[in-house]
């Protein structure tokens, strides 16, 4: 093997071993809420390097309380519904917005991470707005969010 071939082989081996340009750490994020107001099951793929949600694999939001459910009972969540989010170091923030002919909702999740695990605990705040100008709010604790 000549010098030029050896140099190419070493470069190619290093390129493959390091993942090449644009490689980033990927992971997943699972969040659940289940109380008298709502149930949330969110499974998302993430870019852990930037602390962002890349896509929602599966997501459902169920409004349980009668006054909240005037907007609708069950919503399938898509990536487009996540309007702001990050999980960086020990802080987690997710804002989910859904709108339909009956009004709109904004669900804000805030959490703090456990220093020894990639688990977040925290609270949520939900605001449901109706076309007639009325709104309803609800708050509660998240069951937990896990990043992996």
LINSUL-V755100 format. One record per pair of residues at least 24 apart in sequence whose ideal C-beta (glycine too) atoms are under 10 Angstrom apart, sorted by the first residue. I is the first residue (numbers start at 1). J is the second residue. D is the distance in Angstrom with one decimal. If there is no record, write none. Layout:
BEGIN
<<I,J,D> <I,J,D>>
END
This chain:
BEGIN
<<23,49,9.2> <24,48,7.6> <24,49,4.5> <24,50,7.5> <24,54,9.5> <25,49,5.1> <25,50,9.4> <26,54,7.4> <27,51,10.0> <27,54,9.6> <27,87,9.6> <27,118,8.4> <27,147,6.0> <27,148,5.5> <28,53,9.8> <28,54,9.8> <28,57,7.7> <28,146,8.3> <28,147,7.3> <28,148,5.2> <29,53,6.5> <29,54,9.8> <29,56,9.5> <29,57,9.7> <29,85,8.9> <29,87,6.8> <29,92,8.4> <29,94,8.5> <29,118,9.3> <29,120,9.1> <29,145,6.5> <29,146,7.3> <29,147,5.2> <29,148,7.9> <30,57,9.5> <30,58,9.7> <30,119,9.9> <30,144,8.3> <30,145,6.7> <30,146,4.9> <30,147,8.1> <30,148,7.8> <31,59,9.0> <31,92,8.4> <31,94,7.0> <31,96,9.9> <31,109,6.5> <31,111,8.4> <31,120,8.1> <31,122,9.8> <31,124,9.3> <31,142,6.5> <31,143,8.1> <31,144,7.4> <31,145,4.0> <31,146,8.0> <31,147,9.6> <32,142,7.2> <32,143,4.2> <32,144,6.2> <32,145,7.7> <32,146,9.0> <33,61,8.7> <33,62,9.7> <33,107,8.7> <33,109,7.8> <33,123,9.7> <33,124,5.8> <33,126,9.3> <33,140,7.0> <33,141,7.9> <33,142,5.1> <33,143,5.7> <33,144,9.0> <33,145,9.4> <34,62,9.1> <34,64,9.1> <34,140,9.5> <34,142,9.4> <34,143,5.6> <35,64,8.0> <35,65,9.6> <35,124,9.0> <35,138,8.8> <35,139,9.8> <35,140,4.7> <35,141,7.2> <35,142,9.3> <35,143,8.3> <36,64,6.2> <36,65,6.5> <36,138,8.7> <36,140,7.9> <37,62,9.8> <37,63,7.5> <37,64,5.9> <37,65,5.1> <37,67,9.7> <37,68,6.4> <37,69,9.9> <37,124,8.7> <37,126,6.6> <37,136,9.6> <37,137,9.7> <37,138,4.1> <37,139,8.2> <37,140,5.8> <38,62,6.3> <38,63,5.5> <38,64,5.8> <38,65,7.7> <38,68,7.1> <38,69,9.4> <38,75,10.0> <38,105,9.4> <38,107,7.8> <38,124,7.9> <38,126,6.4> <38,128,9.9> <38,138,7.0> <38,140,7.8> <39,63,8.6> <39,64,6.6> <39,74,9.2> <39,143,9.4> <40,75,9.7> <40,77,8.3> <40,94,9.8> <40,96,8.4> <40,107,7.3> <40,109,8.2> <40,124,7.8> <40,126,9.6> <40,142,8.0> <40,143,8.5> <41,77,8.9> <41,143,9.7> <42,77,6.5> <42,81,10.0> <42,82,8.9> <42,94,7.9> <42,96,8.2> <42,107,9.9> <42,109,8.8> <42,145,8.2> <43,77,9.8> <44,77,9.2> <44,79,8.0> <44,82,7.8> <44,85,8.8> <44,94,9.0> <44,145,10.0> <44,147,9.7> <45,79,9.6> <46,85,9.2> <46,87,7.5> <46,147,7.0> <46,148,9.0> <48,87,8.4> <48,88,9.6> <48,118,9.4> <48,147,7.4> <48,148,9.2> <50,86,8.2> <50,88,8.5> <51,85,8.3> <51,86,4.6> <51,87,5.0> <51,88,4.1> <51,89,8.4> <51,91,8.8> <51,92,8.9> <51,93,9.5> <51,147,9.1> <52,82,9.3> <52,85,6.6> <52,86,6.4> <52,87,8.4> <52,88,9.3> <53,79,7.1> <53,82,5.5> <53,85,5.3> <53,86,8.8> <53,87,8.7> <53,94,7.6> <54,79,7.9> <55,79,5.0> <55,82,9.4> <56,80,9.0> <56,81,7.7> <56,82,7.0> <56,96,9.6> <59,96,8.3> <61,96,7.2> <61,98,7.1> <61,105,8.0> <61,107,6.9> <61,126,9.2> <63,105,7.8> <63,126,8.3> <63,128,7.5> <63,136,9.7> <63,138,8.9> <64,138,9.5> <65,126,9.5> <65,128,9.4> <65,136,8.0> <65,138,6.6> <66,136,10.0> <67,128,8.0> <67,130,9.9> <67,134,9.5> <67,136,5.0> <67,138,8.9> <68,105,8.0> <68,126,7.2> <68,127,9.8> <68,128,5.2> <68,136,5.6> <68,137,9.1> <68,138,6.3> <69,102,9.8> <69,128,8.9> <69,136,9.9> <70,102,6.5> <70,103,7.5> <70,128,7.7> <70,130,6.7> <70,134,9.2> <70,136,8.2> <71,98,8.1> <71,99,9.0> <71,100,7.0> <71,101,9.6> <71,102,4.9> <71,103,4.9> <71,104,7.5> <71,105,5.9> <71,128,5.2> <71,129,8.5> <71,130,7.2> <71,136,8.8> <72,98,8.4> <72,100,6.1> <72,101,9.4> <72,102,6.1> <72,103,8.7> <72,105,8.8> <72,128,9.7> <75,100,8.4> <75,105,8.0> <75,107,9.8> <77,107,9.4> <81,105,9.7> <81,107,9.1> <83,108,9.9> <84,108,8.7> <85,109,8.6> <87,111,8.0> <87,113,7.6> <87,118,8.8> <87,120,7.2> <87,145,7.8> <87,147,5.9> <88,113,9.4> <89,113,7.1> <89,115,9.7> <90,114,7.9> <90,115,6.7> <90,118,9.7> <90,120,8.0> <91,120,8.5> <91,122,9.5> <92,119,9.9> <92,120,4.4> <92,121,9.3> <92,122,6.8> <92,142,9.1> <92,145,5.8> <92,147,8.0> <93,122,9.3> <94,120,9.9> <94,124,9.0> <94,142,9.6> <94,145,8.1> <95,125,9.8> <96,124,9.7> <96,126,9.4> <97,127,9.9> <98,128,9.6> <99,129,8.9> <101,131,8.0> <102,128,9.3> <102,130,7.0> <102,131,7.3> <103,128,6.3> <103,129,5.2> <103,130,4.2> <103,131,5.8> <103,132,8.7> <103,134,8.7> <103,135,8.3> <103,136,9.6> <104,128,7.5> <104,129,5.1> <104,130,8.6> <104,131,9.1> <104,135,9.4> <105,129,7.4> <105,135,9.6> <105,136,9.4> <106,135,9.9> <106,137,9.7> <107,138,9.5> <108,139,9.6> <109,142,6.0> <109,145,7.3> <110,142,8.6> <111,141,10.0> <111,142,6.3> <111,144,8.3> <111,145,5.6> <113,145,8.9> <113,147,8.0> <114,144,9.7> <114,146,9.9> <117,146,8.2> <117,147,9.4> <118,145,9.1> <118,146,6.4> <118,147,4.3> <118,148,6.2> <119,144,6.1> <119,145,7.2> <119,146,5.3> <119,147,7.8> <119,148,9.7> <120,144,6.8> <120,145,4.2> <120,146,7.6> <120,147,7.3> <121,145,8.0>>
END
